[in-house]
Amino acid sequence: MNFLAHLLLAGNNDGLRLGAMLGDFVRGKRILRKFPDDVRLGIELHRHIDQYTDAHAAVAKLRESFEKPFRRYSGIIIDVALDHELALRWSDYSMQSLADFDLGVRELLSENEQWVPGRLASFMTYADSRGLFASYREQSEIIRTLRGIGRRFLRSNPLHQMDEIWPQYKPGFEACFLEFFPQAQSDVADWLNKRSTTTGS
């Protein structure tokens, strides 16, 4: 779950940011009706970003570079790796420090507790214990995160071996991020502008 990228791409609107956090925990269209308009838009933006990312040529090329048995999990690995690359370059994309941004996310969720599902609350408890998202700068934390994801799968998977292949793929993660992220920013701006024009807001 690449929360950091979703949060930054959501901009400064608290509703969009909350929707960015909820996007991985809310399924279907009917359930969107219960949320305020800006939160609903944030969830829809999250889904749009996921689709844009999956279809992006640089991301697809990177996925194909993974060998078995890692290729099956390449989407998860790339999501987390892109958050790592963003954290490393945070000052290029935000005037706010990553630590302050991180604190603001906690405050946002606390102020909107009624919208936070149990699974997200559980993740944030874990995030607090690990100092996420600020610690995403650290390769060791990214490896730990991927191992944790792997432990949640019922089937056997290779995510506990990420430290063995990380040096091999690190240059690819960096190149993919530098190509992908500025284009994602432009795409999100266009998407929000179109939605604003359509809704008349």
LOFI-684705 format. One line per 3 residues: number of its first residue (from 0); their letters; for each residue x, y, z negated of C-alpha. Coordinates in nm, 2 decimals, m for minus. Example, Ala and Ser with C-alpha at 12.3 -4.5 7.8 and 13.67 -1.06 7.14 Angstrom:
// residues 2
0) as) 1.23:m0.45:m0.78 | 1.37:m0.11:m0.71
// end
This chain:
// residues 201
0) mnf) 0.00:0.00:0.00 | 0.18:0.31:0.12 | 0.01:0.55:m0.12
3) lah) 0.27:0.82:m0.10 | 0.24:0.87:0.28 | m0.14:0.87:0.26
6) lll) m0.14:1.12:m0.02 | 0.10:1.36:0.16 | m0.09:1.33:0.48
9) agn) m0.41:1.42:0.30 | m0.28:1.77:0.23 | m0.38:1.99:m0.06
12) ndg) m0.75:1.91:m0.08 | m0.82:1.71:m0.40 | m1.11:1.53:m0.24
15) lrl) m0.90:1.41:0.05 | m0.63:1.30:m0.18 | m0.87:1.11:m0.40
18) gam) m1.00:0.94:m0.08 | m0.65:0.86:0.02 | m0.61:0.67:m0.30
21) lgd) m0.94:0.49:m0.28 | m0.90:0.39:0.08 | m0.75:0.04:0.01
24) fvr) m1.02:m0.03:m0.25 | m1.34:0.07:m0.07 | m1.48:m0.16:0.20
27) gkr) m1.75:m0.11:0.45 | m1.95:0.20:0.56 | m2.25:0.18:0.34
30) ilr) m2.05:0.23:0.02 | m1.92:0.56:0.15 | m2.26:0.72:0.08
33) kfp) m2.20:0.72:m0.29 | m1.90:0.95:m0.27 | m1.89:1.33:m0.24
36) ddv) m1.84:1.45:0.12 | m1.47:1.54:0.08 | m1.38:1.21:m0.09
39) rlg) m1.57:1.02:0.18 | m1.38:1.21:0.44 | m1.05:1.12:0.26
42) iel) m1.15:0.75:0.27 | m1.23:0.78:0.64 | m0.89:0.95:0.70
45) hrh) m0.71:0.67:0.51 | m0.87:0.42:0.75 | m0.78:0.63:1.05
48) idq) m0.42:0.66:0.94 | m0.41:0.28:0.89 | m0.53:0.22:1.25
51) ytd) m0.30:0.48:1.39 | 0.00:0.33:1.21 | m0.08:m0.03:1.33
54) aha) m0.11:0.09:1.69 | 0.20:0.31:1.69 | 0.47:0.19:1.93
57) ava) 0.76:0.24:1.68 | 0.58:0.05:1.41 | 0.48:m0.23:1.65
60) klr) 0.84:m0.26:1.78 | 0.97:m0.28:1.42 | 0.72:m0.55:1.33
63) esf) 0.84:m0.76:1.63 | 1.20:m0.73:1.51 | 1.12:m0.94:1.20
66) ekp) 1.20:m1.31:1.22 | 1.01:m1.59:1.06 | 0.90:m1.62:0.78
69) frr) 0.91:m1.25:0.73 | 0.72:m1.15:1.04 | 0.39:m1.26:0.89
72) ysg) 0.44:m1.00:0.62 | 0.61:m0.73:0.83 | 0.31:m0.49:0.80
75) iii) 0.33:m0.49:0.42 | 0.71:m0.46:0.42 | 0.70:m0.17:0.67
78) dva) 0.42:0.02:0.47 | 0.63:0.01:0.16 | 0.96:0.09:0.34
81) ldh) 0.80:0.39:0.50 | 0.71:0.52:0.16 | 1.07:0.47:0.06
84) ela) 1.19:0.67:0.35 | 0.94:0.95:0.28 | 1.05:0.96:m0.09
87) lrw) 1.42:0.99:0.02 | 1.33:1.29:0.24 | 1.05:1.44:0.02
90) sdy) 1.19:1.79:0.01 | 1.17:1.80:0.40 | 0.80:1.76:0.38
93) smq) 0.68:1.93:0.05 | 0.77:2.24:m0.14 | 0.66:2.06:m0.46
96) sla) 0.90:1.82:m0.63 | 0.82:1.45:m0.61 | 0.80:1.43:m0.99
99) dfd) 0.54:1.72:m1.00 | 0.35:1.57:m0.71 | 0.35:1.23:m0.89
102) lgv) 0.21:1.40:m1.21 | m0.06:1.57:m1.00 | m0.18:1.24:m0.87
105) rel) m0.22:1.11:m1.23 | m0.41:1.43:m1.33 | m0.64:1.39:m1.02
108) lse) m0.73:1.03:m1.10 | m0.79:1.12:m1.47 | m1.02:1.41:m1.38
111) neq) m1.22:1.18:m1.14 | m1.22:0.86:m1.35 | m1.58:0.79:m1.25
114) wvp) m1.47:0.72:m0.89 | m1.17:0.50:m0.97 | m1.23:0.13:m0.93
117) grl) m1.08:m0.12:m1.17 | m0.82:m0.25:m0.93 | m0.69:0.10:m0.87
120) asf) m0.68:0.18:m1.24 | m0.49:m0.14:m1.30 | m0.24:m0.05:m1.03
123) mty) m0.19:0.30:m1.18 | m0.12:0.14:m1.52 | 0.15:m0.06:m1.35
126) ads) 0.27:0.25:m1.16 | 0.30:0.44:m1.49 | 0.51:0.17:m1.64
129) rgl) 0.75:0.18:m1.35 | 0.75:0.55:m1.29 | 0.60:0.52:m0.95
132) fas) 0.58:0.71:m0.71 | 0.89:0.91:m0.80 | 1.10:0.60:m0.83
135) yre) 1.02:0.50:m0.46 | 1.35:0.67:m0.38 | 1.53:0.37:m0.54
138) qse) 1.58:0.07:m0.32 | 1.57:m0.15:m0.62 | 1.22:m0.03:m0.70
141) iir) 1.10:m0.10:m0.35 | 1.24:m0.45:m0.37 | 1.07:m0.50:m0.70
144) tlr) 0.74:m0.37:m0.56 | 0.75:m0.61:m0.27 | 0.83:m0.90:m0.50
147) gig) 0.53:m0.80:m0.71 | 0.31:m0.80:m0.40 | 0.44:m1.14:m0.31
150) rrf) 0.34:m1.28:m0.65 | m0.02:m1.17:m0.60 | m0.05:m1.40:m0.29
153) lrs) m0.19:m1.75:m0.35 | 0.02:m1.89:m0.07 | 0.40:m1.92:m0.08
156) npl) 0.57:m1.62:0.09 | 0.92:m1.48:0.13 | 0.88:m1.14:m0.03
159) hqm) 1.09:m1.24:m0.32 | 1.38:m1.26:m0.08 | 1.36:m0.90:0.05
162) dei) 1.69:m0.81:m0.11 | 1.86:m1.06:0.13 | 1.73:m0.90:0.45
165) wpq) 1.69:m0.53:0.34 | 2.04:m0.42:0.46 | 1.96:m0.57:0.80
168) ykp) 1.64:m0.38:0.85 | 1.72:m0.06:0.66 | 1.84:0.13:0.98
171) gfe) 1.52:0.02:1.16 | 1.31:0.15:0.87 | 1.48:0.49:0.89
174) acf) 1.46:0.52:1.27 | 1.09:0.42:1.27 | 1.00:0.67:1.00
177) lef) 1.18:0.96:1.18 | 0.99:0.88:1.50 | 0.66:0.79:1.34
180) fpq) 0.59:1.03:1.06 | 0.60:1.37:1.24 | 0.37:1.22:1.50
183) aqs) 0.14:1.09:1.23 | 0.13:1.45:1.08 | 0.02:1.59:1.41
186) dva) m0.24:1.32:1.46 | m0.39:1.38:1.12 | m0.41:1.75:1.18
189) dwl) m0.59:1.69:1.51 | m0.83:1.44:1.35 | m0.92:1.67:1.07
192) nkr) m0.97:1.96:1.31 | m1.20:1.75:1.52 | m1.40:1.64:1.22
195) stt) m1.43:1.99:1.10 | m1.55:2.10:1.44 | m1.80:1.81:1.46
198) tgs) m1.95:1.87:1.11 | m1.93:2.25:1.14 | m1.75:2.27:0.81
// end
